Amino acid sequence: MSSKTYPSLSLEHELWATGARFVIGMDEVGRGAVAGPVAVGVALLDSKDARILEPWPAKLCDSKLISEKVRNEILEPVQNWVTAHAVGMATAIEIDEFGIVSALATSAQRALTDLLDDALLRKKIASDGAVIILDGSHNWLGDKASGIPVIVRTKADRDCVSVAAASVISKVSRDNLMIQMASQFPEFGLEAHKGYAAESHIAAIRTYGPTSQHRHSWLTKILGDGQLDFEE
């Protein structure tokens, strides 16, 4: 893997230099799946936390660039290295009802609510400042979230340690949920493709019909309206 694919703390240091004590990396996973939830992970770094002076896990990078085995290996070290972390999700039903952009925002808000459940952390953020780094080119979160300013950076999951950490944490969290879900719907092979539109997955949907965990509004282009009776 090229050194260009590994993240650094360059942007985080730039933001800390502006006076914000906390940087919150944010990344989503599951946006393009046809089954299961969308998940948004957040990873908070505190400029006063001694852990940022220590090396982060050596294999940490954008979750899409490393294998499932490596993601599982580094999950706990990553969680231990960051100051705080959380994952929020929105269900397939919510995606169908409100759309993917709304579901992403809902997932992010749930992650931030979980992260900020710590009253002491909320107080420190209120007094010392924080910035959210959102991966991507489209700001689906808004100028602020939970009162915290949001900046958007393309390839932040590749370039920024905080966002790469959020990427791995959210990916493993959602993958584990899909593996658990596979036992409820064994004929769909969710443990292998994690709800994405693999050929075997689409074939199973055609054979058995979508489940309650599928995004029905996404499947009409694939199956047509007449094949959307689903399993409970």
C-alpha positions, 0 to 999 in steps of 0.5 A, spaced: 500 500 500 502 506 498 504 511 503 499 516 500 494 512 502 495 512 509 492 518 513 496 523 517 494 528 523 495 534 518 488 537 518 487 535 525 493 540 527 491 545 522 484 545 526 487 545 533 491 551 531 485 555 530 483 554 537 478 548 537 481 543 542 477 537 539 476 534 532 471 529 531 472 525 524 466 523 521 464 517 516 459 513 513 458 506 511 452 502 507 450 508 503 450 504 497 447 497 500 440 495 498 439 491 505 440 493 512 442 500 515 446 506 513 451 507 519 455 513 521 461 513 525 465 519 529 471 519 532 473 524 537 481 527 538 482 531 544 488 536 543 490 535 550 490 527 550 496 524 551 494 519 546 495 523 540 502 524 541 503 516 541 503 512 534 496 510 532 495 503 530 500 502 524 495 499 519 489 504 520 487 507 514 480 508 510 476 502 511 475 500 504 482 499 503 484 494 508 481 487 509 475 485 513 481 481 517 485 487 518 479 491 520 477 487 526 484 486 528 485 494 529 478 495 531 480 495 539 487 498 538 483 504 534 478 505 539 483 505 545 487 510 541 482 515 540 479 519 546 472 517 544 467 514 539 460 512 537 456 509 531 449 511 529 445 508 524 438 509 521 434 503 518 432 500 511 425 502 513 427 510 515 431 510 508 425 508 505 421 513 508 425 519 509 430 518 503 438 516 504 440 524 505 435 524 511 437 517 514 445 519 514 443 526 518 439 522 522 445 517 523 450 522 524 445 525 530 444 519 533 452 518 533 453 525 536 448 524 541 451 518 544 458 521 543 456 527 547 452 523 553 458 524 557 456 531 561 463 532 562 465 532 555 459 536 553 462 541 558 469 541 555 466 542 548 462 548 549 468 551 553 474 549 548 471 548 542 470 543 537 470 541 529 467 536 525 471 533 519 466 530 514 468 525 509 466 527 502 464 532 497 457 534 499 455 536 506 449 532 508 450 534 515 449 542 515 453 547 517 453 545 524 451 539 528 449 539 535 452 546 535 459 544 532 461 547 526 462 542 520 467 542 515 467 537 509 473 534 505 474 529 499 478 523 501 478 525 508 477 517 510 484 516 506 487 523 509 485 524 516 487 520 522 480 521 525 476 520 519 479 514 518 478 511 525 471 513 524 471 509 518 473 503 521 469 503 527 463 504 523 464 499 518 466 494 523 460 496 527 455 495 521 458 489 518 457 485 525 450 487 525 449 484 518 453 478 520 448 477 526 442 479 521 444 473 516 442 468 521 435 471 521 435 471 513 440 465 512 438 464 504 440 471 502 448 471 504 448 477 508 454 475 512 458 475 505 456 481 502 453 485 508 447 487 504 450 490 498 448 488 491 452 482 489 450 478 484 448 472 489 444 477 493 440 480 487 439 472 485 436 471 492 432 477 492 429 475 486 428 468 488 425 469 495 423 476 495 425 482 499 425 482 507 423 487 512 431 489 512 431 491 504 430 498 502 424 497 498 424 503 494 431 502 492 429 495 489 424 497 484 429 499 479 432 492 479 425 488 481 419 492 479 414 494 483 410 487 482 416 483 486 416 487 493 412 482 497 417 481 503 418 476 508 417 478 515 
